[in-house]
Amino acid sequence: MAEKYIDAVPFARSLAAAHSGARLRWPSLCAVCHGWGHQRVCGECLLRFARAVPRCARCAIAVPAGVAVCGACVSAPPPFASSVAAVDYAYPWDGLITRFKFHGALDLTAALTNCLADSVARSVATPPSLLLPVPLSGARLRERGYNQAWELTRRLGRLRRCAVDAQLLLRVRDTPHQLALPPEQRAGNMHAAFAVEPRRRAELQGRTVGLVDDVMTTGATAAEIARVLLQAGAAEVQVWAVARTPRPGEP
C-alpha cells in the first residue's frame, strides 16, 4: 500500500501512535460511559449508540426500512455514486467528534475509524482503489495542528489495504465554516474551493476514489469535491463519513 504524505505535524502523529500503543498495555475509560475497558468507546456503548440503520445508498441519510434511495437523491442525484456513514451526528458522536476535530483528542481516532470501517465492510461491494481526505486550508491546518480527515483516512487505508494520499486533492480557497451558514448557502460557499494537484491528474484516470471525512452535513462539500475529481478523470467517487447530520425536522 502506498501512503503518500509529508507530515507537517509530526507531533500530532506521534501523539496518536502513543495513544494507540497505550491502549494495548493499559485499561482505558470509555469516552461515553466512563467505564473501564480497553477501548475508548466500549462494546456496550457501540451496541447502544452505533447500531446499523437503513441509509440512503447515495447520501447516507437515515431512511425507513426497505427504502434504497431517499426522495431528495431520486429527484436530484448527487455527483458522487454512493455514501457510507456509520452513525447519525447526534449524542454521543457529536461530542466525541467535536473533541476529536477541534480539541486534539486523537485518542479517539481508532474508535471513530473502526466504527466507519465496520460500516464500509457492510455496505461497500466494490471498494475504491484510492482514499483521499477532505483537505483543510493552510490556515486552518496551522491553527488546528492536524487534519482530522487525514487521521481517519490513513488508518482506514491500513485497515482496508487501500492506497491513501493527502496531497493529491488541494484546498485552494479558504471558506467560512459550513456550520456558520444556512443550508441554502453551503453549496455556493464550496464553489472553486478545491482542486486536484495539476501535475498529478493522470493518477486519477479511471479510478474509483473514496472521499473520507468526519461529518457529512448537507453533502455540499462532498458534491463539490466529487465534481472536481470526476472532471480530473476519476471514474467514480464514494463518500465515507463517520457521521451523517439528519435533515432538519428529522429525528
C-alpha positions as a printed Julia matrix, in Angstrom:
251×3 Matrix{Float64}:
   0.0    0.0     0.0
   1.34   3.39   -0.96
   0.98   6.14    1.6
   1.99   9.46    0.1
   2.21  12.19    2.68
   4.76  14.62    4.04
   3.52  15.16    7.57
   3.54  18.8     8.59
   2.61  17.93   12.15
   4.8   15.07   13.41
   3.81  15.79   16.99
   0.15  15.0    16.22
   1.14  11.76   14.54
   3.46  10.68   17.36
   0.78  11.51   19.92
  -1.73   9.32   18.09
   0.81   6.48   17.96
   1.48   6.84   21.68
  -2.21   6.6    22.47
  -2.54   3.55   20.22
   0.32   1.8    21.99
  -1.01   2.7    25.42
  -4.38   1.09   24.62
  -2.61  -2.23   24.16
  -0.99  -2.05   27.6
  -3.33  -0.22   29.98
  -7.05  -0.12   30.66
  -8.89   2.92   29.37
 -12.02   4.8    30.34
 -14.82   4.65   27.78
 -15.27   8.15   26.38
 -19.06   7.75   26.6
 -19.98   5.85   29.79
 -16.58   6.24   31.53
 -16.45   2.55   32.38
 -13.15   0.69   32.42
 -12.1   -1.32   29.39
  -9.52  -1.46   26.62
 -11.3    0.68   24.05
 -12.08   4.4    24.03
 -15.68   3.51   23.19
 -16.68   0.29   24.91
 -18.59  -2.56   23.33
 -21.76  -1.83   25.29
 -21.82   1.79   24.08
 -21.18   0.7    20.5
 -24.13  -1.69   20.71
 -26.3    1.07   22.14
 -25.24   4.06   20.04
 -23.8    2.63   16.8
 -26.46   0.21   15.66
 -26.7   -0.14   11.89
 -29.79   1.57   10.44
 -31.07   1.72    6.85
 -29.45   4.6     4.95
 -29.83   6.11    1.52
 -27.27   4.48   -0.75
 -26.49   7.84   -2.39
 -26.28  10.32    0.52
 -26.28   8.1     3.68
 -29.23   9.85    5.3
 -31.27   7.52    7.53
 -34.31   6.14    5.68
 -37.18   3.77    6.52
 -36.53   0.06    6.11
 -36.88  -1.06    2.51
 -36.0    2.34    1.01
 -32.8    2.21   -1.04
 -32.55   5.85   -2.14
 -34.14   8.87   -0.44
 -36.54  11.15   -2.29
 -34.06  14.02   -2.45
 -31.48  11.85   -4.23
 -34.09  10.46   -6.62
 -35.11  13.96   -7.7
 -31.6   15.46   -7.67
 -28.88  12.77   -7.66
 -25.56  13.95   -6.22
 -22.38  13.69   -8.32
 -20.89  11.06   -6.01
 -22.01   7.49   -6.67
 -22.61   6.35   -3.09
 -22.11   7.25    0.55
 -21.47   5.42    3.79
 -21.98   6.82    7.27
 -21.54   4.87   10.47
 -23.79   6.91   12.77
 -26.01   9.96   12.93
 -24.37  13.18   14.09
 -26.11  13.05   17.47
 -25.32  12.05   21.04
 -22.72  10.8    21.86
 -20.97  11.07   18.5
 -21.43  14.82   18.08
 -19.5   15.45   21.29
 -16.8   12.88   20.51
 -16.25  14.23   17.0
 -16.06  17.8    18.3
 -13.33  16.74   20.74
 -11.52  14.81   18.02
 -11.81  17.61   15.47
 -11.22  20.76   17.48
  -9.62  19.77   20.77
  -6.79  17.41   19.86
  -8.49  14.23   21.08
  -6.51  11.96   18.76
  -7.01   9.13   21.23
 -10.49   8.84   19.67
  -9.11   8.19   16.18
  -9.18   4.4    16.44
 -12.72   4.22   17.81
 -14.13   6.54   15.14
 -12.2    4.86   12.33
 -13.16   1.35   13.38
 -16.81   2.38   13.56
 -16.64   3.69    9.99
 -14.64   0.69    8.77
 -17.34  -1.67   10.06
 -20.0    0.26    8.12
 -17.86   0.22    4.99
 -17.41  -3.54    5.28
 -21.2   -3.99    5.44
 -22.1   -1.52    2.71
 -19.39  -1.27    0.04
 -19.4   -4.04   -2.54
 -16.75  -2.54   -4.82
 -14.11  -0.74   -2.74
 -12.15   2.21   -4.12
  -8.51   1.91   -5.12
  -7.6    5.26   -3.52
  -8.73   7.08   -0.37
  -8.46  10.87   -0.12
  -9.21  13.06    2.92
 -11.23  16.24    2.62
  -8.37  18.78    2.8
  -8.09  21.73    5.15
  -6.88  25.16    4.16
  -3.33  26.01    5.18
  -4.55  28.5     7.77
  -6.94  26.02    9.37
  -4.33  23.27    9.35
  -1.83  25.52   11.13
  -4.47  26.55   13.67
  -5.63  23.0    14.4
  -2.28  21.23   14.01
  -3.68  18.25   12.1
  -6.37  17.34    9.6
  -8.91  15.09   11.3
 -10.0   13.66    7.92
  -6.42  12.59    7.2
  -6.13  10.89   10.6
  -9.19   8.81    9.66
  -8.03   8.21    6.09
  -4.58   6.88    6.81
  -5.91   4.46    9.42
  -8.7    3.33    7.08
  -6.09   2.75    4.4
  -4.25   0.33    6.66
  -7.44  -1.45    7.69
  -8.75  -1.72    4.12
  -5.33  -2.26    2.46
  -6.0    0.68    0.2
  -3.72   3.44   -1.11
  -4.12   6.83    0.58
  -2.9   10.29   -0.38
  -3.07  13.59    1.47
  -1.59  15.78   -1.27
  -3.45  14.88   -4.45
  -6.55  16.88   -3.51
  -5.93  20.52   -2.53
  -7.89  23.18   -0.69
  -7.21  26.27   -2.8
  -9.66  28.69   -1.21
 -10.41  29.19    2.45
 -14.12  29.44    3.21
 -16.32  30.17    6.2
 -17.17  27.06    8.17
 -20.21  25.32    6.73
 -21.96  25.21   10.11
 -21.92  29.01   10.2
 -24.06  29.2     7.04
 -27.71  28.35    6.32
 -28.11  25.18    4.22
 -29.05  27.07    1.05
 -25.72  28.93    1.07
 -23.41  25.97    1.67
 -23.11  24.77   -1.93
 -22.04  28.24   -3.1
 -19.61  28.51   -0.22
 -17.7   25.48   -1.53
 -17.55  26.56   -5.17
 -13.97  26.59   -6.52
 -12.58  25.76   -3.07
 -10.85  22.52   -4.18
  -8.54  21.39   -6.96
  -6.51  18.37   -7.98
  -2.73  18.82   -7.93
  -2.18  19.81  -11.61
   0.94  17.68  -12.1
  -0.78  14.56  -10.81
  -4.12  14.5   -12.63
  -3.09  11.39  -14.55
  -3.11   9.41  -11.29
  -6.89   9.74  -11.13
  -7.69   8.44  -14.6
 -10.32   5.72  -14.43
 -10.01   5.21  -10.68
 -12.72   4.75   -8.08
 -11.94   7.19   -5.27
 -13.15   7.15   -1.67
 -13.51  10.61   -0.11
 -13.17  10.48    3.69
 -14.46  13.0     6.24
 -15.58  13.08    9.84
 -19.08  14.51    9.25
 -21.3   14.79    6.21
 -23.74  17.63    6.85
 -25.68  18.65    3.72
 -23.33  16.95    1.25
 -22.31  20.27   -0.35
 -18.6   19.79    0.34
 -18.65  16.19   -0.89
 -20.57  17.19   -4.02
 -18.1   19.94   -4.93
 -15.1   17.66   -4.41
 -16.76  14.85   -6.37
 -17.26  17.19   -9.33
 -13.6   18.22   -9.17
 -12.4   14.6    -9.05
 -14.68  13.46  -11.86
 -13.62  16.37  -14.07
 -10.0   15.37  -13.41
 -10.65  11.85  -14.69
 -11.89   9.76  -11.75
 -14.4    7.12  -12.8
 -16.41   7.17   -9.58
 -16.42   8.87   -6.17
 -17.67   7.26   -2.97
 -18.11   9.29    0.22
 -17.17   7.75    3.56
 -18.04   9.71    6.73
 -18.13   8.73   10.37
 -21.36  10.65   10.97
 -24.25  11.97    8.91
 -26.23  15.0    10.05
 -30.0   14.34    9.91
 -32.0   16.73    7.74
 -33.95  19.44    9.59
 -37.15  18.06   11.03
 -35.87  14.5    11.15
 -35.19  12.74   14.48
